Amino acid sequence: MEKKRLLKGAEAIGEAAIQTGCTRFYAYPVPNQSDLMEYLIQEENNGRGLTVFQAEDPLAAFFMAYGATIGGARVLTAVNSVDLPDALRAASYFSAADLPLVCIVFTQSGPGSGNIYPEQSDTLAALYGTRVGDGFAPVLTPSTPTDCVLATNEAFRLAETYHVPVFILLDAACAQLTETVDFSALKIHDIPKNHPTIKGENGGQPVKFTTLALDIEKMEERKEALKEKQARFLGEEDGSYKIEGNENTTLVVAFGIAAIQAKRALESFQNEVNPCSLFEPTSLYPFPKKALQEAMSKANQLFILDMSNGQLAELLKPYIPEDMTLHTFSTTGGAVPRVEQIKSWIQQAL
């Protein structure tokens, strides 16, 4: 494989999945994830060791993934915003059976069928929807094709380490964003497959998988095991982030394509007064709260930029000091915030 590849965000996820040892992809082709499926089909035809299955609907794809995972496969799935409820239902089943899964959620404007343009209005649904039945799922948020490679590799690590479903939220603009990805400069870790399979690899003994616990005491035991797993996860994982600038009095927080636009806006200030720093969380669960609080301790004004009706601000609320001046700016309907919009908003507030 060429060391440098010109890839869309969606294609970068596919390439990273293959290099991380993914052997099955199950999905139903809808915008905006069709580019991912098309790339993986192309690589399957090139003999890359991956098999792609087009399911009759998104929910069927998840149950195919469930069966393949307990059969020993490393599995990737993908949905768009419309089918997020199916993904959350599947996450509950994978949590119940202690099985790994990586799911890409291509976020677009909603509710309902909405449109195919980028939005970040699924943030809280992904974060809190995976808590159904006291389950949980890490949530990653890359913003560039290079980030997509690293996030995909990290998602499989988390999935295999903790035997949990992992979500990657990728807004529709990031999925189409194209850049040259230098794989020689990236560390794609070899991730051993360590989840149990139905093949009975543990001393030749058969392994039983179930999502059903009719007995109250058994369900209590299952809940306690999930609680302990989540505590271990939060104790070992700090969350990931990127930061541009140091010790500035003004801090901007954004993720996804909004973070890219914010970075461009801040660069356009050049040497003007009141420089800003940009904090970009690349994981929302676990959230890099310690790093954010450290960045906020050096600032006296906080700007939150997102593409929803304030979902990022709601997520950050527990971490914001009461005496900090807060400004929020949002776009909705599928509109990506323009650089001049962001710059004007910051200038007026300052």
C-alpha positions in Angstrom: 0.0 0.0 0.0 1.2 3.5 -0.8 2.4 5.4 2.3 0.6 8.5 1.3 -3.0 8.4 0.2 -5.5 11.1 -0.8 -8.6 10.1 1.1 -12.0 11.4 2.2 -12.8 11.0 5.9 -15.1 8.1 5.2 -12.5 6.4 3.1 -9.8 6.9 5.8 -12.0 5.1 8.3 -12.3 2.2 5.9 -8.5 2.0 5.3 -7.8 2.2 9.0 -10.3 -0.5 9.7 -8.6 -2.9 7.3 -5.2 -2.1 8.7 -6.5 -2.7 12.2 -7.6 -6.2 11.2 -11.3 -5.7 10.5 -12.7 -8.7 8.6 -16.4 -7.9 8.3 -18.4 -4.8 7.4 -22.2 -4.8 7.7 -24.4 -1.9 6.7 -27.3 -0.6 4.6 -26.2 1.9 2.0 -27.6 5.4 2.6 -26.1 8.9 2.6 -23.7 9.8 4.0 -22.0 6.5 4.7 -22.1 5.1 1.1 -18.6 6.3 0.5 -17.3 4.1 3.3 -19.2 1.0 1.9 -18.0 1.7 -1.7 -14.4 2.0 -0.5 -14.5 -1.2 1.4 -16.1 -3.1 -1.5 -13.3 -1.8 -3.7 -10.7 -3.0 -1.3 -12.5 -6.4 -0.9 -12.2 -6.8 -4.6 -8.5 -6.0 -4.3 -8.1 -9.0 -2.0 -7.6 -7.0 1.2 -9.1 -9.8 3.4 -12.4 -8.0 4.2 -15.9 -9.2 3.4 -18.7 -6.6 2.9 -22.4 -7.5 3.5 -25.2 -5.2 2.4 -28.1 -5.9 4.8 -31.8 -5.3 4.0 -32.0 -2.6 6.7 -29.7 -1.1 9.4 -31.1 -3.2 12.2 -30.5 -6.4 10.3 -26.9 -5.3 9.8 -26.4 -5.0 13.5 -27.7 -8.5 14.2 -25.5 -9.8 11.4 -22.6 -8.1 13.2 -23.6 -9.6 16.5 -23.4 -13.1 15.0 -20.2 -12.5 13.2 -18.5 -11.1 16.4 -19.3 -14.2 18.5 -18.1 -16.2 15.6 -14.6 -14.6 15.9 -14.8 -11.8 13.3 -13.6 -8.2 13.9 -16.6 -6.1 12.8 -17.3 -2.6 11.6 -20.8 -1.1 11.0 -22.1 2.3 10.0 -25.4 4.3 10.1 -26.5 7.8 9.5 -28.5 10.0 11.9 -31.9 8.6 10.8 -30.9 5.1 11.9 -29.2 6.1 15.2 -32.1 4.5 17.2 -31.2 1.1 15.6 -27.5 1.7 16.6 -28.5 2.5 20.2 -30.6 -0.7 20.4 -27.7 -2.7 19.0 -25.3 -1.1 21.5 -27.5 -2.4 24.3 -27.3 -5.9 23.0 -23.6 -5.8 22.6 -23.2 -4.4 26.1 -25.4 -7.2 27.5 -23.3 -9.9 25.9 -19.9 -8.3 26.6 -19.0 -8.0 22.9 -17.0 -5.5 21.0 -18.3 -3.4 18.1 -17.2 -0.3 16.2 -20.0 1.8 14.7 -19.6 4.9 12.6 -22.5 7.4 12.9 -22.5 9.8 10.0 -24.4 12.7 11.5 -26.7 14.9 9.4 -29.4 17.4 10.0 -32.6 16.2 11.7 -35.0 15.4 13.3 -36.8 12.8 11.2 -35.4 12.3 7.8 -34.0 15.8 7.9 -31.5 16.4 5.1 -28.1 15.1 4.1 -26.2 18.1 5.3 -23.8 18.1 8.3 -25.0 18.7 11.8 -24.0 17.8 15.4 -27.5 17.4 16.9 -26.9 13.7 17.7 -24.3 14.4 20.3 -26.4 13.9 23.4 -28.4 11.0 21.9 -25.1 9.1 21.3 -23.8 9.9 24.8 -26.9 9.2 26.8 -28.7 6.8 24.4 -26.0 4.2 24.9 -26.8 4.2 28.7 -29.9 2.2 28.0 -30.1 -0.6 30.6 -27.0 0.9 32.3 -24.8 0.1 29.4 -22.1 2.5 28.1 -20.1 3.2 24.9 -17.1 5.3 24.3 -17.8 8.1 21.7 -15.0 9.5 19.5 -15.2 12.7 17.3 -12.5 13.0 14.6 -12.4 16.1 12.4 -9.9 15.3 9.6 -9.2 12.2 7.5 -5.9 11.7 9.5 -7.9 11.9 12.7 -10.3 9.4 11.2 -7.5 6.9 10.9 -6.3 7.3 14.4 -9.9 7.3 15.8 -10.7 4.1 14.0 -7.7 2.3 15.4 -8.4 3.7 18.8 -12.1 2.6 18.6 -11.1 -1.0 17.9 -8.6 -0.9 20.8 -11.3 0.3 23.2 -13.8 -2.2 21.9 -11.4 -5.2 22.3 -10.0 -4.0 25.7 -13.3 -3.4 27.4 -15.7 -5.6 25.3 -18.0 -2.7 24.5 -19.6 -1.0 21.5 -17.7 2.1 20.4 -19.2 5.0 18.4 -17.4 7.4 16.1 -19.5 10.5 15.4 -18.5 11.9 12.0 -20.5 14.8 10.6 -21.3 14.7 6.9 -18.8 17.4 6.0 -15.9 15.6 7.7 -16.9 12.4 5.9 -16.4 14.3 2.6 -13.3 16.3 3.6 -10.3 15.2 1.6 -6.6 15.4 2.5 -3.4 13.5 2.0 -3.0 11.0 4.8 0.6 10.0 5.5 0.4 6.5 6.9 4.2 6.3 7.5 3.8 9.1 10.1 0.9 7.4 11.9 1.1 4.7 14.5 -1.6 2.1 13.7 -1.4 -0.3 16.6 -1.8 -4.0 16.2 -4.8 -4.9 18.4 -5.1 -8.5 19.6 -8.5 -10.0 19.5 -9.3 -10.8 23.1 -13.0 -11.2 23.3 -14.6 -14.6 23.9 -16.1 -16.4 20.8 -18.5 -19.2 20.4 -15.8 -21.4 19.0 -14.8 -22.3 22.6 -11.2 -21.3 22.4 -11.0 -21.2 26.3 -9.8 -24.7 26.9 -12.2 -26.1 24.3 -15.2 -25.3 26.4 -18.3 -23.9 24.7 -19.1 -20.2 25.4 -22.7 -19.1 25.9 -23.8 -15.6 24.8 -27.1 -14.1 25.9 -28.8 -10.8 26.3 -31.6 -12.2 28.4 -31.6 -12.4 32.2 -35.1 -13.3 33.5 -33.9 -14.0 37.0 -33.7 -10.8 39.1 -30.5 -11.9 40.9 -28.7 -12.7 37.6 -29.7 -9.3 36.2 -28.4 -7.6 39.4 -25.1 -9.5 38.9 -25.0 -8.4 35.2 -25.6 -4.8 36.3 -22.9 -4.9 38.9 -20.4 -6.3 36.3 -21.3 -3.5 33.9 -20.8 -1.0 36.7 -17.4 -2.3 37.6 -16.4 -2.4 33.9 -17.4 1.2 33.5 -15.5 2.3 36.6 -12.4 0.5 35.3 -12.8 2.2 31.9 -13.2 5.7 33.4 -10.2 5.0 35.7 -7.9 4.0 32.9 -9.0 6.3 30.0 -8.6 10.1 30.1 -10.2 11.0 26.8 -8.3 12.7 23.9 -8.1 16.2 22.6 -6.2 18.7 20.5 -5.3 22.2 21.5 -4.0 25.2 19.4 -2.4 28.1 21.2 -1.2 28.5 24.8 -2.2 30.6 27.8 -4.6 32.8 25.9 -7.3 34.7 27.8 -10.0 33.5 25.3 -10.7 29.8 24.7 -12.8 28.4 21.9 -14.2 24.8 22.2 -15.5 23.0 19.1 -15.3 19.5 17.5 -15.7 18.0 14.0 -16.0 20.4 11.0 -16.9 23.2 13.4 -13.4 22.9 15.0 -11.8 23.0 11.5 -13.6 26.2 10.7 -12.8 27.7 14.2 -9.1 27.0 13.6 -9.2 28.7 10.2 -11.0 31.7 11.8 -8.4 32.0 14.6 -5.6 31.8 12.1 -7.1 34.7 10.2 -6.7 36.9 13.3 -2.9 36.7 12.8 -1.3 39.2 15.1 -4.5 41.0 16.1 -5.3 41.8 19.7 -6.9 39.2 22.0 -5.5 35.9 20.7 -7.6 32.8 21.1 -6.8 29.2 21.9 -8.8 26.3 20.4 -9.7 23.2 22.4 -11.0 20.3 20.3 -12.2 17.2 22.2 -11.6 14.2 20.0 -13.5 12.0 22.4 -16.8 12.9 24.1 -16.8 9.8 26.3 -14.6 9.7 28.2 -14.5 13.5 28.0 -11.0 15.0 28.5 -12.3 17.1 31.4 -8.9 17.6 33.2 -7.3 19.0 30.0 -10.3 21.3 29.4 -10.3 22.5 33.0 -6.6 23.3 32.8 -7.1 25.2 29.5 -10.0 27.1 31.1 -7.9 28.0 34.1 -5.8 30.2 31.8 -8.7 31.9 30.2 -11.4 34.3 31.4 -13.8 34.0 28.4 -15.1 30.8 26.9 -16.6 30.5 23.4 -18.5 27.3 22.5 -19.1 26.7 18.8 -21.3 23.8 17.5 -23.8 22.8 14.9 -26.8 22.1 17.0 -29.2 23.9 19.4 -26.6 24.1 22.2 -25.9 20.4 22.7 -22.1 20.9 23.2 -22.8 23.7 25.7 -25.0 21.4 27.7 -22.3 18.7 27.7 -19.7 21.2 28.9 -21.9 22.8 31.6 -20.6 20.7 34.5 -17.0 21.8 33.8 -17.5 25.5 33.3 -16.6 27.8 36.3 -19.5 30.0 37.5 -17.3 33.2 37.1 -16.3 32.5 33.5 -17.8 34.6 30.8 -19.5 32.3 28.3 -20.5 32.9 24.7 -22.2 30.4 22.4 -22.6 30.3 18.7 -24.5 27.6 16.8 -25.6 26.8 13.2 -28.4 24.4 12.4 -30.2 22.9 9.5 -27.0 21.6 7.9 -25.1 24.9 7.6 -21.4 24.8 8.3 -20.3 27.9 10.2 -18.3 30.2 7.9 -14.9 31.5 8.9 -16.1 35.1 8.6 -19.1 34.3 10.8 -16.9 32.9 13.5 -14.4 35.7 13.4 -17.1 38.4 13.5 -18.8 36.6 16.4 -15.6 36.5 18.5 -14.7 40.1 17.6 -18.1 41.5 18.6 -18.0 39.6 21.9 -14.5 40.8 22.7 
